[in-house]
């Protein structure tokens, strides 16, 4: 009888801290041994010539999220998690959205119905708080945090989700009291409305003007305001999807002052630019790239890399927010053709995240392979209460593993993607470095671009409180 259910042999193991050759033995879904030479397993995988890394954790994805009267998302849990495992990811953290006027607890229960039995990979939920009533802040949110939903997101823009400054302060105070980590979408609501109306009055309606309606100054101002609120209350915050230098420098300023402010950036901010929104002569193909904050320019790419190299950013996510392009449910729906403000806001990207960061980061000498693992897996697990179960390779961790060919050349194209959307914004990008096998808790779930796992393999994850959410111990409160 075999000691191990699975043995992975001959690969080069890479974690956030180490790089070495060893065999990995898996038993009952967890890593049971890491050694130079292990005895035979019930199943064996030869990983010679491959990197053996912890499965990717993408802590910023949107699946099956209500669109408030607009087109529906292209991915629910089935297609979104299928795309994730094809891209080398084993855990996702999507968002359970509270519509205004609804109970937060009821919203979470409804979101579970969307996910139950539908996921190919493990998953947990962040919450989205849009209606911070006294009952939500006094009862529902603290109770949900205690139940394992240990992080939530708030928005400083969008009609259906924006919180004013007083509401932000009340939510931050609640988070501090219950130990939750607050994620903040930083863009100034009034400034965007003002810019949008001015552009529309001038007849500038093409998708490209989406980027002009929300320039970096709008993101920078909101980031500074969120940081100030966090400082006032001694509430740790994570500023998500940072797009360029101005917001990045606000986070760096806060970190240098000893504030508990963290940063996340995303694939689009090192691979797309605002010029992609122009399409061909300002045509509607630019709507494929409409997301918020928008991609900036090549100088912003270098600013983002600077932030990655200097530790301003702890996590690198996809902000996978998929819509269709064609048809009445897509970015070309009749209303969206009348102006950029109506184009569904978001792009697919969970499957392309790891290959693009590996190619642009590791292969081009901007980051080390250990930093790649930290940015795409380990730091996500630590930041959001999943470590030491997830996020590394070591005895006792879940056997969530990706076998990676660092020399494999691929061209990203829609025909090889596994998401529900009918396009990829990264069409035609050439990358070197590609996932060849994805293993979830010891089970091979994706192999050479084929999905071999089953819908329902994924388990819901209750998360611990994040150590990063602990207040620093100083506040302006009396």
C-alpha positions, 0 to 999 in steps of 0.5 A: 500500500502506498504511503502517498496518494500523489508524489511529484518528482524531479521539479524545482520547488519555488516558494516566496522564500526558497528555491530547491529541488525535492519531491512532494508527497501528498496524502488526504489533500495535504502536503505530507512530505517534502524530501530529496527522495520519496517512496512511490505514490499511488500516482506519480507526476514527473515534473522534470524541467518544471517549476513547482509553485503554490497554486495562484490565489486571486483575491480580486475577482467578480463572478455572478455579480448583479449589474444593477439593470445593465448587462449580466456578467459573462462568468458565474462560478462555473466558467469563472473558476474553470478559467481560473484553474486553467490559468494555474489558480487554485483559490479565488476570493470573489465579492458578495454584493449587498444591494442597497436596501437589502440585508447583508446576511441575506445577500451573502446567503443568495451569493452562496446559492450561486456558488454551491456546487458550481466551483472548480477551485476553492473560494471564499467571499469578500463582502461589498457594503453599499448600505451601512445602516445601523443594523448592518454595522452594529449586528450583521457585519461583525457577525459575518466577520466572526463567521469567516468573511474577514474582509470587505470592500467599499466604493468611493464611486458608482451611483449604486455603491458609493459611500459618502465620507461620513459613511466611510468613517462609520464603516472604517470604525466598525472594521476596526472594532471587529478586526476586518480588513477594508478594501477600498475602490479609490476614485472620486465620485463627484469629479468623475460625474463632472468630467463625464458631463463635460465630455458628453456636452462636448460630444466626446462619447467614444470608449476612449473618453472613459479614460479621460473622465477618470484621470489619475488625479481623481484616483490620487485624491480619493486614495489620499482621502481614504488614507486620511480616514484610515489614519484618523481611526487607526483602521488598516486599509487595502487600496485596490487596483492601483493604476499609476504613479499618483495613487501609488505614491500616496500609498508609499507616503502613508507606508513611510509614515508607519500607517497600515495602508496596503496596495494592490495592482493588476494585470491591466496596469502593466500590459494595457494603455488608454490608447487601447480604448481608442480602438481603430479610429475611435471605433467601438472596439475600444469598449473591450478595454473599459474598466476602472480605474482605466489603463494609463500609459507606458510611464504608468507601467514603470511606476507600477513596477517601481511600486512592486519592486519597492514593496508598495504593493503586496498583491497582484490580482486580475480584477476579473470582471467579465462581460460579453463584447457582442450582442444585447448583453455585451459591451456593444449593447444598444445603450452602450453604443450611445456613449462611454458611460453606459459601456459595461465596466470591467474586463476578463483576466483571471486566466491571463494573470500569471502568464503575463506577470511571469513574462513581464516580471520574471523573464524581463528581470523586473522581479524574482521568481520568489517575488512572483510567488509572493505577489500571486499566492503567498501574500494573498493568503497572508493578507486575507486569513488563509495562511498557513493553509494556503499560499505555500509549499510545505508540510501541512499546507493544502496540496494546491500546486501549479506545475509551470513550464518557464520556457513554454511560449504561448500567444494569449488568444480567445480560442484557448481561454476558458472563461465565459466572455467572448473575447480577451483584452490580452488577445495576441500578447506573446508570453513565455512561461505557462501553467501545464498542470494545476493541482487542487488539494492533491487532485489534478484539475487542469492539464495542458489546457484541458479541464480534468477536474469536476465542477464542485471540486472547489470548497468554500473557505471560511477565513481567519482574521487577517493579521494585517487588519490589526490597528497600529494602536494610535488614533485621533479618537477621544 
